[in-house]
Every structure is written in structure tokens, then in C-alpha cells.
Amino acid sequence: MTILLAVLVASLSAADPIRVQLTTGGHDHDLSFYSVLDDPAFAVRVNPHPIAFRGDLRRNTDVLVLYDMTDTTDEKQMANLRAFVESGRGIVVLHHALLDNKHWPWWYEEVVGGLYRDKESKFKHDILMDVKAVATHPVLTGIPANFRIEDEGYRLMRLSPTNTVLLQTQHPDADPPLAWISAYTKARVVVIQLGHGPTAHRDPNYRRLVRNAVRWVAGRSTAQ
């Protein structure tokens, strides 16, 4: 962890709500998703495209949760997003946000540690995946060592070998890594491939996983 990131994490008081910007847009999603972040420890502001990064996020955001599927092309918004990420704040990348910003593969892909490739990658809806925890990490607090979830699978993505994988599956219609910590050094970044529809949104393990991720990238305890 860089000195800047350590200072930012330490400055967050446990008594203050975690200021979360939830960014959506570019993909339809069920309203059930919003309940995933319904937590008294979070102060959630939904800021969708095309205005998601119009202002300086560093002023009012501790954690950026991406649940969008689009490219940020406005130069000012691109600069604001990059400034936020490189300032050491936390980022949680969910599901179809793995399809974001393909014109930034050298930067966004480095941040995320992976990318869904339009011409090569595949998806399949409503598959029942056996999931296994393959690491010991605060993001996995309260998550069973093995569980099942019905969700959409992505496979044939481009994934970095430097990621710290947290959850895996052996389902043939999904790449093995389902959740990971990116090796990106300027911010805490958690990526969760799961989360397409209501079945996943209402799954208690998915809900806890996302909330743990928000807490961890904000430098808060995941114990609840």
C-alpha cells in the first residue's frame, strides 16, 4: 500500500458513513440491485451516465461502485475518473462493469485486472455455479467456503495473472475467477464478476460479498 493510500484509509473514522457513488448506465438492470447496498454504514449516491464523472469525485466520495456498461469518452470526465482512482480511493467493480472503457485497455484494464472482450468473450445467463473460496481475506468475512449461486457467467475474458483470486468456480460456462483483488497499486480495487439479476442480488452470500468489498476498499472492518 502506498503512503498516500495508507493516510487516506486511516483518515476514515469508523463513526462516519462510507460515502459511496454508485455509477450505473449503459445496461438495463433490475431494481433489486439497489437493495444490495442498503446498509446503514453506507451513504449511497446514485450518479449514472452520462454525468457520472462530471465533477471531482474526490470531494464527496470514498468508494466508487461501478455497475455500468459503457465507455467514458468525455475528456473531462475521463480525467476526473482517473484522478479519483489514482488518489487512492476505493473501487468496487461489479459484473458488466468488466465491459467498460475498452478504449482505455492500457489503463482501465490495469486497474481492474481484467476485461471482457467483445469478439472473444462469451456469456451465458441463469447458470448454477458451485463457488469455492480460495483465499483468506477480509472481503470473504462471513462467506462460506463453498456455496452455490445462480447467475450469469462470463468466460474467455482477458484476466491478469497478478490478481489475488478470492472466489472460483469450475463451471464450463464461466471463467474460474469470480472475485479478485486487483494488483493495481494506487487504489484498493475489488472485482466481482457475479451480480447480473434478481436471483444474485437477493442471494445472501452475494450481498455480503459486495458489502464486505465496499468496507474493505474504504479501509473499514468487515466484521458485522
Beta strands, then each sheet from edge to edge (+ up, - down):
strand 1: 18-23
strand 2: 42-46
strand 3: 63-66
strand 4: 90-94
strand 5: 114-115
strand 6: 122-133
strand 7: 146-155
strand 8: 158-159
strand 9: 164-169
strand 10: 177-181
strand 11: 188-192
sheet 1: 2+ 1+ 3+ 4+ 11+ 10- 9+ 6- 7+
sheet 2: 5+ 8-
end
